[in-house]
Amino acid sequence: MDNVIFKQGELKDIDEKLGIVSGYGSIFGNLDADNDIIQKGAYTRTIKNNGNRVKYLYQHDISKPIGKMRELFEDEKGLGFVAEIPKTTFGTEVLELMKYNVIEENSVGILPIKKEFNDDGVRMIEEVKLFEISAVTLASNDQAKIMEVKGKLENADYLQKRFDNLIKLIRKGNITDELGYLVEYELEVLKSLIARDNTHQSKELTRDETHLETKKEQTSSDSIYKYMFNNLKSL
């Protein structure tokens, strides 16, 4: 099963007066830290099928949308975009951070659809499902790397906070097509983080550890999964 992954792009131009930001969500042909290469054409189908639902977010957080896409396209370099940021208090603050190069990178949230490994073991990603492009302080190819720095209790708290924010959005009702797309994305992210956390925990276990210790290590992620399942059933 594929997980949602995050790939680095770049900012290009900022028109602070009009609230227009342009840049690249991801770049074609470069080998990243996850040993992946996104190939030209990977976004063609998702732009056609879902391009009108892709939003501009802040730090990959669906509860912090900052704008909408005016243009979304592929060129020789990568996935290009032009986003419009409304002059809300939050939007203005983000533009100010961009202006002073506090935020100077973009990152995409994608789900690999078609991929294959070349002779060097590099994963060549031929097609993806694009959910969002984010303005980020520090672009990361894999959010699990951030998660691994945290302790297990912090992981559980982080996952529960993200899920609670998701439930709040759903309970507001009036789920538009665009919001439904972001809800789908957030569920995929949460599933990915839980799976990665369990994988990370299992790698830490040595052969002489008992079943009881193994069960204890898995408690935090399992409890969050049950918490998510029970709350979704009640909606």
Long-range contacts (C-beta under 8 A, 24 or more apart in sequence): 1-195, 2-111, 2-112, 2-113, 3-111, 3-188, 3-191, 3-192, 3-195, 3-196, 4-109, 4-110, 4-111, 4-131, 4-185, 4-188, 4-189, 4-192, 5-34, 5-36, 5-109, 5-110, 5-111, 5-112, 5-141, 5-142, 5-192, 6-60, 6-107, 6-108, 6-109, 6-110, 6-134, 6-139, 6-140, 6-141, 6-142, 6-143, 7-32, 7-36, 7-38, 7-107, 7-108, 7-110, 7-141, 8-32, 8-105, 8-106, 8-107, 8-139, 8-140, 8-141, 9-78, 9-79, 9-105, 9-106, 9-107, 9-108, 9-133, 9-139, 10-104, 10-105, 10-106, 11-98, 11-103, 11-104, 11-105, 11-106, 11-135, 14-95, 14-98, 14-99, 16-95, 16-96, 16-99, 18-84, 19-67, 19-84, 19-85, 19-86, 19-87, 19-91, 19-95, 20-70, 20-82, 20-83, 20-84, 20-85, 21-56, 21-67, 21-82, 21-83, 21-85, 21-95, 21-98, 21-135, 22-71, 22-80, 22-81, 22-82, 22-83, 23-80, 23-81, 23-106, 24-77, 24-78, 24-79, 24-80, 24-81, 24-106, 25-78, 25-79, 25-80, 25-81, 25-106, 25-107, 25-108, 25-130, 25-133, 26-78, 26-79, 26-107, 26-108, 26-110, 27-77, 27-78, 28-76, 28-77, 28-78, 31-122, 32-141, 33-141, 33-142, 34-123, 34-141, 34-142, 35-121, 35-122, 35-123, 36-122, 36-123, 36-124, 36-125, 36-141, 37-122, 37-123, 37-124, 37-125, 38-78, 38-125, 38-128, 39-124, 39-125, 39-126, 40-74, 40-76, 41-74, 41-126, 41-127, 42-125, 42-126, 42-127, 42-128, 43-74, 43-79, 43-128, 43-130, 44-74, 44-127, 45-127, 46-127, 46-128, 46-129, 46-130, 47-72, 47-73, 47-74, 47-130, 50-129, 50-130, 50-181, 51-130, 52-178, 53-177, 53-178, 53-181, 54-130, 54-131, 54-132, 54-133, 54-181, 55-132, 55-133, 55-178, 55-182, 56-81, 56-83, 56-85, 56-132, 56-133, 56-134, 56-135, 57-109, 57-132, 57-133, 57-134, 57-135, 58-90, 58-94, 58-134, 58-135, 59-134, 59-135, 59-136, 59-137, 60-107, 60-109, 60-132, 60-134, 60-136, 60-143, 60-189, 61-134, 61-165, 62-132, 62-165, 62-166, 62-169, 62-182, 62-183, 62-185, 62-186, 63-165, 63-166, 63-168, 63-169, 64-90, 65-182, 66-90, 66-91, 66-94, 66-135, 67-91, 69-133, 79-108, 79-130, 79-133, 81-106, 81-133, 83-133, 94-135, 98-135, 102-137, 103-135, 103-136, 103-137, 105-135, 105-136, 105-137, 105-138, 105-139, 106-133, 106-134, 106-135, 106-136, 106-139, 107-133, 107-134, 107-136, 107-139, 107-140, 108-132, 108-133, 108-134, 109-133, 109-134, 109-185, 109-189, 111-188, 131-181, 131-182, 131-184, 131-185, 131-188, 132-182, 132-185, 143-189, 143-193, 144-192, 144-193, 144-196, 144-197, 144-200, 147-193, 147-196, 147-197, 147-200, 148-200, 152-197, 152-201, 152-217, 152-220, 153-220, 155-193, 155-197, 155-220, 155-221, 156-220, 156-221, 156-223, 156-224, 159-190, 159-193, 159-194, 159-197, 159-221, 159-224, 160-224, 160-227, 162-186, 162-189, 162-190, 163-190, 163-224, 163-227, 163-228, 163-231, 166-190, 167-231, 167-235, 170-235, 171-235, 190-228, 194-221, 194-224, 194-225, 197-221
